[in-house]
Amino acid sequence: MLGNCLFVAGTDTEVGKTAVSSALIAYWRYFLAHSPLGVIKLMQTGIGDRQWYEEFCDDHTRLVVPLEYETPVAPPVAATLEGRDIDLELVRRSLDELAAETEFVIAESLGSLGSPVTDDLLVADLAGQWQMPAVLVVPVKLGSIGQTIGQVSLAREHNIQLRGMILSCGTPAAVGEIEKLSPPATLEKFTDIPVIGTLPYVKDWGDRRFLAETVATWDLEKLLPTKVFERTQKA
């Protein structure tokens, strides 16, 4: 089990996984200063997350993106189009090394738990086989309830340790629409998974204090290793 890792999954692509991961990075840096932190994007297609993290992370954060493809489509399609393989052994080795060298690893998924990573495996297969504790990012938008129920069902089918859900507000109006579009009580009733926090719309990603204090309101005891959580409470 990768006990000092947190797998940041989502109900779909473009739902806020990178935003939630970045907020967690800001929290870590604000409360734990120079403590070693690892960030890994398991694989990337197209341009985006790696470039963002390179700008957002500081010198005390180790960023790893083991596999990258130029074509912005699902990995098995991108690999075929580019005449390349998908080396999952490299991804796992990179994850293990990062977990051994840092106190905590934020591992961002790609797509949803139902997204293919090879011609035979889904994201859910990797998360279950590699036994990574996970959090599910749920966007505040129409259709999120059904998507969430389906993703939680898939997580259970693959024995994923889903610790909780984070609501992600991708627009300024989303905070005021939570009870209409992604009501926590409804999500919890149909999934039996707790909503442990909300990430509001972030206007200024340079305001690390705002990000850190927002994450501090989440139920972090469910997301962080016990020793790390206790340290943040003393900071």
C-alpha positions as a printed NumPy array, in Angstrom:
array([[  0.   ,   0.   ,   0.   ],
       [  1.208,   3.515,  -0.869],
       [  0.143,   4.933,   2.477],
       [  1.857,   8.294,   2.125],
       [  0.207,   8.976,  -1.247],
       [ -3.12 ,  10.576,  -2.101],
       [ -4.64 ,   9.741,  -5.469],
       [ -6.649,  12.719,  -6.758],
       [ -9.313,  11.291,  -9.042],
       [-12.236,  13.022, -10.741],
       [-15.677,  12.286, -12.102],
       [-14.492,  13.343, -15.579],
       [-11.824,  15.369, -17.321],
       [-11.63 ,  19.125, -16.629],
       [-13.484,  18.901, -13.312],
       [-10.865,  20.414, -10.993],
       [ -8.329,  17.683, -10.207],
       [ -5.392,  20.01 , -10.9  ],
       [ -7.071,  22.798,  -8.925],
       [ -7.591,  20.567,  -5.875],
       [ -4.055,  19.176,  -6.156],
       [ -2.649,  22.715,  -6.372],
       [ -4.636,  23.822,  -3.334],
       [ -3.21 ,  20.872,  -1.391],
       [  0.296,  21.883,  -2.489],
       [ -0.328,  25.429,  -1.233],
       [ -1.593,  24.054,   2.103],
       [  1.47 ,  21.865,   2.489],
       [  3.883,  24.686,   1.754],
       [  2.057,  27.156,   4.019],
       [  1.905,  24.856,   7.056],
       [  4.899,  22.555,   6.545],
       [  7.31 ,  24.963,   4.82 ],
       [ 10.298,  23.061,   3.416],
       [  9.154,  19.518,   4.236],
       [  9.662,  17.305,   1.168],
       [  6.54 ,  16.975,  -0.979],
       [  6.098,  14.924,  -4.125],
       [  3.704,  15.669,  -6.971],
       [  3.141,  13.244,  -9.818],
       [  0.892,  13.355, -12.848],
       [  0.782,   9.682, -13.757],
       [  0.697,  10.466, -17.463],
       [ -0.144,  13.481, -19.607],
       [ -1.491,  13.889, -23.112],
       [ -1.201,  17.273, -24.744],
       [  0.036,  20.406, -22.988],
       [ -1.237,  21.516, -19.609],
       [ -0.713,  20.063, -16.16 ],
       [  3.069,  19.651, -16.146],
       [  3.525,  23.176, -17.407],
       [  1.163,  24.486, -14.731],
       [  2.859,  22.596, -11.916],
       [  6.293,  23.758, -13.034],
       [  5.112,  27.334, -12.52 ],
       [  3.132,  26.664,  -9.344],
       [  5.491,  24.402,  -7.376],
       [  8.56 ,  25.668,  -5.526],
       [ 12.064,  24.223,  -5.32 ],
       [ 11.134,  22.078,  -2.315],
       [  8.501,  20.172,  -4.27 ],
       [  9.587,  17.33 ,  -6.524],
       [  7.462,  17.094,  -9.67 ],
       [  7.428,  13.96 , -11.827],
       [  5.505,  13.255, -15.047],
       [  6.719,   9.799, -16.148],
       [  4.869,   9.611, -19.475],
       [  3.919,  12.405, -21.86 ],
       [  2.274,  12.295, -25.267],
       [  1.799,  15.209, -27.628],
       [ -1.699,  14.279, -28.804],
       [ -4.434,  15.505, -26.395],
       [ -6.556,  12.332, -26.39 ],
       [ -6.82 ,   9.198, -24.239],
       [ -3.364,   7.63 , -23.595],
       [ -3.87 ,   4.405, -25.578],
       [ -5.08 ,   6.417, -28.561],
       [ -2.232,   8.922, -28.239],
       [  0.327,   6.119, -27.917],
       [ -0.986,   4.402, -31.041],
       [ -1.024,   7.616, -33.052],
       [  2.541,   8.423, -31.994],
       [  3.861,   4.876, -32.405],
       [  4.853,   4.587, -28.739],
       [  4.247,   2.223, -25.837],
       [  2.628,   2.888, -22.466],
       [  5.225,   1.863, -19.895],
       [  3.244,   1.338, -16.691],
       [  6.312,  -0.144, -14.997],
       [  8.008,   3.231, -15.412],
       [  4.987,   4.996, -13.93 ],
       [  4.875,   2.663, -10.918],
       [  8.624,   2.881, -10.387],
       [  8.462,   6.68 , -10.504],
       [  5.634,   6.657,  -7.974],
       [  7.492,   4.303,  -5.621],
       [ 10.67 ,   6.375,  -5.789],
       [  8.769,   9.586,  -5.111],
       [  6.979,   8.013,  -2.143],
       [ 10.317,   6.844,  -0.728],
       [ 11.999,  10.228,  -1.116],
       [  9.245,  12.533,   0.185],
       [  6.898,  12.713,   3.163],
       [  3.744,  12.889,   1.088],
       [  2.842,  12.417,  -2.571],
       [ -0.052,  14.023,  -4.401],
       [ -0.785,  11.802,  -7.407],
       [ -3.076,  13.381,  -9.962],
       [ -5.098,  11.039, -12.116],
       [ -6.111,  11.56 , -15.725],
       [ -9.697,  11.768, -16.88 ],
       [-12.084,   9.816, -14.671],
       [-11.782,   6.448, -12.952],
       [-13.368,   5.015, -16.081],
       [-10.789,   6.497, -18.455],
       [ -8.525,   3.999, -20.253],
       [ -4.795,   4.082, -19.559],
       [ -3.986,   1.157, -21.875],
       [ -6.012,  -0.985, -24.257],
       [ -6.779,  -3.283, -21.304],
       [ -6.75 ,  -1.154, -18.145],
       [ -8.741,   1.732, -16.717],
       [ -7.598,   4.379, -14.24 ],
       [ -9.671,   2.482, -11.663],
       [ -7.584,  -0.647, -12.282],
       [ -4.362,   1.2  , -11.446],
       [ -5.762,   2.91 ,  -8.356],
       [ -7.098,  -0.397,  -7.047],
       [ -4.079,  -2.537,  -7.884],
       [ -1.622,   0.025,  -6.529],
       [ -3.688,   0.526,  -3.347],
       [ -3.571,   4.29 ,  -3.252],
       [ -5.916,   6.119,  -0.859],
       [ -8.04 ,   8.387,  -3.051],
       [-10.2  ,  11.493,  -3.031],
       [-12.838,  12.121,  -5.69 ],
       [-13.161,  15.638,  -7.133],
       [-16.774,  16.459,  -7.963],
       [-17.537,  19.564, -10.045],
       [-20.452,  21.777,  -9.111],
       [-22.386,  21.486, -12.34 ],
       [-25.46 ,  19.86 , -13.849],
       [-25.058,  16.099, -14.154],
       [-22.527,  15.744, -11.354],
       [-24.814,  13.649,  -9.145],
       [-25.177,  10.833, -11.67 ],
       [-21.508,  10.966, -12.616],
       [-20.474,  10.787,  -8.972],
       [-22.694,   7.813,  -8.197],
       [-21.238,   5.97 , -11.199],
       [-17.647,   6.786, -10.245],
       [-18.106,   5.675,  -6.643],
       [-19.635,   2.422,  -7.853],
       [-16.598,   1.896, -10.097],
       [-14.275,   2.682,  -7.192],
       [-15.954,   0.037,  -5.043],
       [-15.815,  -2.5  ,  -7.844],
       [-12.034,  -2.014,  -7.997],
       [-11.487,  -1.895,  -4.224],
       [-10.282,   1.709,  -4.26 ],
       [ -9.905,   3.282,  -0.824],
       [-12.05 ,   6.34 ,  -1.472],
       [-11.588,   8.612,   1.553],
       [-14.008,  11.356,   0.567],
       [-15.211,  13.851,  -2.018],
       [-14.182,  17.457,  -2.664],
       [-16.625,  19.771,  -4.419],
       [-14.903,  21.948,  -7.028],
       [-16.35 ,  25.305,  -8.084],
       [-15.092,  26.085, -11.565],
       [-17.033,  29.327, -11.979],
       [-17.723,  32.323,  -9.707],
       [-21.427,  31.408,  -9.581],
       [-20.865,  27.779,  -8.634],
       [-20.591,  28.368,  -4.865],
       [-24.157,  29.635,  -4.808],
       [-25.384,  26.663,  -6.835],
       [-23.994,  23.824,  -4.725],
       [-27.329,  22.884,  -3.134],
       [-29.014,  22.928,  -6.539],
       [-26.42 ,  21.147,  -8.672],
       [-24.248,  19.065,  -6.321],
       [-25.971,  18.902,  -2.924],
       [-23.676,  17.2  ,  -0.399],
       [-26.542,  15.441,   1.399],
       [-27.715,  13.84 ,  -1.837],
       [-24.221,  12.807,  -2.881],
       [-23.563,  11.259,   0.527],
       [-26.935,   9.504,   0.632],
       [-26.421,   7.703,  -2.669],
       [-22.707,   6.953,  -2.299],
       [-22.115,   6.581,   1.446],
       [-18.928,   8.62 ,   0.91 ],
       [-18.485,  11.895,   2.844],
       [-18.13 ,  15.285,   1.213],
       [-15.086,  16.504,   3.146],
       [-14.579,  19.929,   1.641],
       [-15.268,  22.508,  -1.031],
       [-12.83 ,  24.382,  -3.221],
       [-14.455,  27.703,  -4.141],
       [-13.742,  29.485,  -7.372],
       [-10.16 ,  30.726,  -7.157],
       [ -9.624,  34.145,  -8.691],
       [ -5.985,  34.567,  -7.676],
       [ -3.84 ,  31.418,  -7.645],
       [ -0.977,  33.502,  -6.339],
       [ -2.775,  33.942,  -3.014],
       [ -1.271,  30.898,  -1.3  ],
       [ -2.617,  31.918,   2.099],
       [ -6.203,  31.864,   0.815],
       [ -5.644,  28.447,  -0.74 ],
       [ -4.02 ,  27.061,   2.414],
       [ -6.732,  28.4  ,   4.703],
       [ -9.42 ,  27.006,   2.4  ],
       [ -7.873,  23.532,   2.505],
       [ -7.528,  23.845,   6.291],
       [-11.35 ,  23.772,   6.48 ],
       [-11.452,  20.33 ,   4.843],
       [-11.541,  17.108,   6.847],
       [ -7.834,  16.519,   6.28 ],
       [ -7.622,  13.732,   8.819],
       [ -9.175,  11.568,   6.101],
       [ -6.641,  12.631,   3.459],
       [ -3.265,  12.981,   5.155],
       [ -1.135,  10.317,   6.866],
       [ -1.734,  10.481,  10.643],
       [  1.714,  11.82 ,  11.538],
       [  1.541,  14.484,   8.85 ],
       [ -1.95 ,  15.55 ,   9.904],
       [ -0.858,  15.905,  13.51 ],
       [  2.088,  18.081,  12.463],
       [ -0.123,  20.418,  10.469],
       [ -2.399,  20.881,  13.48 ],
       [  0.588,  22.07 ,  15.52 ],
       [  1.881,  24.423,  12.821]])
